[in-house]
Amino acid sequence: MGFMDSLKGITRAKPGVSPLSKEELLAKLLDLNREDLPFKIEKGDDVDLLAQWKIVETSLYKINAKINREKVLKISLSLDENERTVRVLEESYSVSWRAGVPDPLSSGKVYQYRFNVPGMKRLIVKIITGSGWNFVSVISKKNL
């Protein structure tokens, strides 16, 4: 990645990789929906995909409320198959917590989550660029 690409928020596709189709890349990104990750990726209404923290899922609600998480990240992804480019808009928004939500008793696997914003983005970028596509950060929805 060149200096100018870095300034523009561009991460180029991994050299020598044959680009996947749009549908193949979508499927690969949707495969990130795993219990051991603190974020989810789903199809969006006005974008191809939306990645965001799992903040109200039962397994994470107590953790988020306990640490009083105030900001969460949402990443909107639009895939342009002609240019083999994924345009990405990162947005953070505020959340507040209220007491009184019951925590159901259950036995199951315990996960140790790390709410690492750069880590979430890094994993998404790695899949995109490793699939032969460019990753481009944008600053507004109109650029998606």
Backbone torsions as a table, in degrees:
resi	resn	phi	psi	omega
1	MET	NA	130.7	180.0
2	GLY	-83.0	166.8	-179.1
3	PHE	-59.7	-44.1	-178.7
4	MET	-66.2	-39.1	176.0
5	ASP	-59.4	-42.3	179.6
6	SER	-59.8	-44.4	178.8
7	LEU	-64.6	-33.7	-178.3
8	LYS	-85.8	-4.5	-179.3
9	GLY	77.5	30.6	-177.5
10	ILE	-108.3	131.5	170.2
11	THR	-119.6	117.1	-175.6
12	ARG	-75.4	155.4	177.0
13	ALA	-59.1	148.4	178.0
14	LYS	-62.7	127.8	-177.9
15	PRO	-61.3	142.2	175.8
16	GLY	81.3	3.7	-179.8
17	VAL	-96.6	128.2	175.3
18	SER	-72.3	126.1	-176.9
19	PRO	-63.8	137.6	172.9
20	LEU	-75.3	162.3	173.4
21	SER	-72.7	166.2	178.9
22	LYS	-58.6	-44.8	-178.5
23	GLU	-64.1	-38.7	178.5
24	GLU	-65.7	-41.3	179.1
25	LEU	-67.1	-42.5	176.4
26	LEU	-56.6	-45.8	-179.8
27	ALA	-62.7	-41.0	179.6
28	LYS	-63.4	-41.9	179.1
29	LEU	-69.3	-38.9	178.2
30	LEU	-67.2	-23.1	176.0
31	ASP	-66.7	-11.7	176.7
32	LEU	-73.2	-5.8	178.2
33	ASN	-76.7	89.1	-179.7
34	ARG	-128.6	152.4	179.9
35	GLU	-63.6	-28.1	-175.4
36	ASP	-82.8	0.1	177.2
37	LEU	-109.3	139.9	-176.3
38	PRO	-83.7	13.6	176.9
39	PHE	-133.9	163.4	179.1
40	LYS	-128.7	154.1	176.1
41	ILE	-125.2	129.4	-179.2
42	GLU	-142.0	162.3	177.9
43	LYS	-66.7	138.8	-178.4
44	GLY	-98.7	166.6	178.2
45	ASP	-77.5	-47.6	-177.3
46	ASP	-112.4	6.1	175.5
47	VAL	-136.9	165.7	180.0
48	ASP	-66.4	-47.0	-179.0
49	LEU	-139.2	155.7	177.3
50	LEU	-133.4	122.6	177.5
51	ALA	-109.8	132.0	178.1
52	GLN	-155.6	159.9	-180.0
53	TRP	-63.1	146.1	171.6
54	LYS	-83.6	93.6	-174.6
55	ILE	-100.0	-21.8	-178.3
56	VAL	-115.0	1.3	175.6
57	GLU	-61.4	143.4	-174.7
58	THR	-51.1	-42.8	-176.0
59	SER	-68.4	-21.1	-175.9
60	LEU	-111.8	-14.3	-175.8
61	TYR	-56.9	-47.6	-177.4
62	LYS	-63.6	-39.9	178.9
63	ILE	-63.4	-49.3	-178.7
64	ASN	-62.3	-42.0	-179.9
65	ALA	-67.7	-39.4	-177.4
66	LYS	-64.7	-41.4	-179.8
67	ILE	-86.8	0.8	177.1
68	ASN	55.3	48.3	178.5
69	ARG	-58.1	126.0	-177.2
70	GLU	-107.7	-24.5	-179.4
71	LYS	-124.7	141.0	174.7
72	VAL	-132.2	160.6	-175.4
73	LEU	-109.1	141.2	173.2
74	LYS	-128.8	131.1	179.1
75	ILE	-119.2	119.3	176.6
76	SER	-96.6	132.8	-178.1
77	LEU	-123.4	128.3	174.9
78	SER	-120.4	125.7	-176.7
79	LEU	-100.3	127.0	177.0
80	ASP	-109.4	101.8	-174.5
81	GLU	-67.1	-32.8	179.9
82	ASN	-63.7	-41.1	-179.0
83	GLU	-95.2	-4.1	-176.6
84	ARG	52.5	49.3	-176.6
85	THR	-131.1	138.0	172.6
86	VAL	-108.8	117.8	176.8
87	ARG	-93.1	134.1	-170.4
88	VAL	-129.1	131.6	175.0
89	LEU	-117.0	122.0	177.8
90	GLU	-100.2	130.2	178.0
91	GLU	-132.4	139.4	172.7
92	SER	-113.0	148.3	178.0
93	TYR	-142.2	161.6	-175.6
94	SER	-90.5	147.8	173.9
95	VAL	-132.4	155.6	174.4
96	SER	-131.0	159.0	-173.5
97	TRP	-120.4	144.4	176.4
98	ARG	-125.9	141.1	179.0
99	ALA	-74.4	163.9	173.5
100	GLY	105.5	-3.9	177.6
101	VAL	-82.6	121.7	-177.1
102	PRO	-68.6	148.0	176.9
103	ASP	-107.8	104.3	-176.1
104	PRO	-63.5	144.1	176.3
105	LEU	-78.2	126.8	178.1
106	SER	-152.9	153.0	174.2
107	SER	-110.0	136.3	-178.2
108	GLY	-177.6	-171.1	-178.3
109	LYS	-71.2	137.4	176.9
110	VAL	-99.1	129.8	179.8
111	TYR	-111.1	146.4	175.2
112	GLN	-106.3	101.7	-177.4
113	TYR	-88.7	144.4	170.8
114	ARG	-121.2	117.0	180.0
115	PHE	-86.1	82.7	-171.9
116	ASN	-112.6	101.7	-177.7
117	VAL	-57.1	-50.9	178.1
118	PRO	-59.9	-33.8	179.5
119	GLY	-65.9	-40.5	177.9
120	MET	-61.7	-49.1	-178.9
121	LYS	-66.1	-41.8	-178.5
122	ARG	-59.5	-41.0	179.1
123	LEU	-64.5	-41.8	178.9
124	ILE	-66.0	-44.8	179.1
125	VAL	-61.2	-42.5	-179.2
126	LYS	-60.0	-42.4	179.1
127	ILE	-67.3	-43.7	-178.2
128	ILE	-63.6	-53.0	-176.4
129	THR	-71.4	-30.3	176.4
130	GLY	-74.5	-8.6	177.9
131	SER	-102.4	9.8	176.5
132	GLY	85.2	16.6	-179.7
133	TRP	-114.3	155.0	174.7
134	ASN	-90.0	148.7	177.3
135	PHE	-111.0	123.8	-177.2
136	VAL	-129.7	118.9	174.9
137	SER	-78.6	138.4	176.9
138	VAL	-122.1	163.8	-175.5
139	ILE	-106.2	-5.9	177.4
140	SER	-151.6	160.7	-178.6
141	LYS	-61.2	-31.3	-177.7
142	LYS	-66.1	-19.9	179.4
143	ASN	-89.2	-5.4	178.1
144	LEU	-71.9	NA	NA
